């Protein structure tokens, strides 16, 4: 039997909703999708079974940490696992996720606190966003997806340039 995914930290659900808001999720066909990183330097590949029960994603968290990373969560949401309110998706768009995670050294509680501040500053209701994110996490828990095949994460794309 396939191994179940560990549940991600809640910040990854926030990040997945942000990826939807940024239009970084592309559903290619019934089982394949791509998600562009928040900095635009990587493209993750996500495969899911038609029933969404089996998921594979080549992001770092999925590969190294054993929990379903934000690209996999974003694709499940895009495929209808949970239908977040448009206001929530809008509130979490244009967040510099990678930069925040770096700044706070992957202290996800600090990242969520900063995102909450940004959401409030932009005129959205942070409590509504928090509740919506919790509901999306609960839908993920209920689904309890299992691991698909493991694929190594992509490397950063570096700008092409001439060498002297």
Beta strands, then each sheet from edge to edge (+ up, - down):
strand 1: 25-27
strand 2: 32-36
strand 3: 43-48
strand 4: 54-57
strand 5: 146-147
sheet 1: 1+ 2- 3+ 4- 5-
end
